[in-house]
Amino acid sequence: MRKAEAVIALALIITVVGCATIPIESKMKKPVSMTKMKDTQVKHFVVQKQVFWAFWGLVPLRQPKIDKVIEREVADHTGVQNLKVTAKHSLANYIVTLMTISFIHSKTIVIDGEVYD
């Protein structure tokens, strides 16, 4: 009985923790900054994307390209400032992860920033 409890406890720990990583990089020609560049702000944007991994977070299945999200927002403007990328768990993420015993690990990525001229 002790062995079964240990296996269940280990599975729950792996389910919650996982090894998932999210690469955040920008290869845009326009300026992308995590700090304030200018006082004038054209618009503020917040985009949520779902990210999925297999094998307890070891193999990425679907990850958003940060540049693609930013390019849509900054298309006719100079650049992006005050960029924040946050990974969070929602109830739906926990349900998917728990129902698949963390074979499929999911998170919600929130991309938040300001477009300036």
C-alpha positions in Angstrom: 0.0 0.0 0.0 2.8 2.4 0.8 4.3 1.9 -2.7 1.0 2.9 -4.3 0.7 6.0 -2.2 4.3 7.0 -3.1 3.6 6.6 -6.8 0.4 8.6 -6.6 2.2 11.4 -4.6 5.0 11.5 -7.2 2.4 11.6 -10.1 0.6 14.6 -8.4 3.9 16.4 -7.9 4.9 15.9 -11.5 1.5 17.0 -12.7 1.6 20.3 -10.9 5.3 21.1 -11.5 6.3 19.8 -15.0 9.4 20.8 -16.9 7.8 23.1 -19.4 9.8 26.0 -20.8 8.6 29.0 -22.9 11.2 30.6 -25.2 10.7 34.4 -25.3 12.7 36.1 -28.0 12.2 38.8 -30.5 13.9 39.1 -33.9 11.7 42.0 -35.1 13.3 45.0 -36.8 11.1 47.3 -34.7 12.1 48.1 -31.1 10.6 45.8 -28.5 11.3 46.8 -24.9 10.3 45.6 -21.5 10.7 49.1 -20.2 9.2 52.5 -21.0 10.7 54.0 -24.2 8.4 57.0 -24.9 5.7 58.9 -23.0 3.2 58.6 -25.8 1.2 55.5 -25.9 -0.9 54.7 -29.0 -2.7 51.6 -27.6 -2.5 48.9 -25.0 -2.9 45.2 -25.9 -3.4 42.0 -24.0 -3.4 38.7 -25.8 -3.9 35.2 -24.2 -2.6 32.1 -25.9 -2.7 28.4 -24.8 0.6 26.5 -24.7 0.8 22.6 -24.6 3.6 20.2 -23.9 3.7 16.4 -23.9 5.6 13.9 -21.7 5.3 16.0 -18.5 6.5 19.2 -20.1 9.5 17.8 -21.9 8.2 18.0 -25.6 6.6 21.3 -26.8 3.4 20.6 -28.8 2.2 24.2 -29.4 3.9 27.4 -28.3 2.9 30.9 -29.5 5.5 32.8 -31.4 5.8 36.1 -29.5 7.0 37.9 -32.6 3.8 37.0 -34.5 1.6 38.4 -31.7 3.7 41.6 -31.5 3.9 42.1 -35.3 0.1 42.2 -35.5 -0.1 44.8 -32.8 2.7 47.1 -34.0 2.2 46.8 -37.8 1.7 50.5 -38.5 3.6 51.9 -35.5 7.2 52.4 -34.2 7.5 49.8 -31.5 6.4 48.0 -28.3 7.2 49.1 -24.8 6.4 47.8 -21.3 6.1 44.3 -22.7 5.2 41.6 -20.1 4.9 37.9 -20.8 3.3 35.9 -18.0 2.6 32.2 -17.7 -0.4 31.3 -15.6 -2.5 28.3 -14.8 -6.3 28.5 -15.2 -8.8 26.0 -14.1 -9.0 24.6 -17.6 -5.2 24.1 -17.6 -5.4 22.2 -14.4 -8.2 20.0 -15.6 -6.4 19.1 -18.9 -3.2 18.4 -17.0 -4.8 16.3 -14.2 -7.1 14.3 -16.6 -4.1 13.3 -18.7 -1.9 12.6 -15.6 0.3 15.4 -16.9 1.0 13.6 -20.1 -0.3 16.8 -21.7 0.8 19.8 -19.7 -0.9 23.2 -20.5 -0.6 26.8 -19.4 -2.0 30.1 -20.5 0.4 32.7 -21.7 -0.6 36.4 -21.4 1.3 38.9 -23.6 0.7 42.5 -22.4 2.3 45.6 -23.8 2.0 49.2 -25.2 2.4 50.3 -28.8 4.0 53.7 -29.3 4.9 56.0 -32.2 
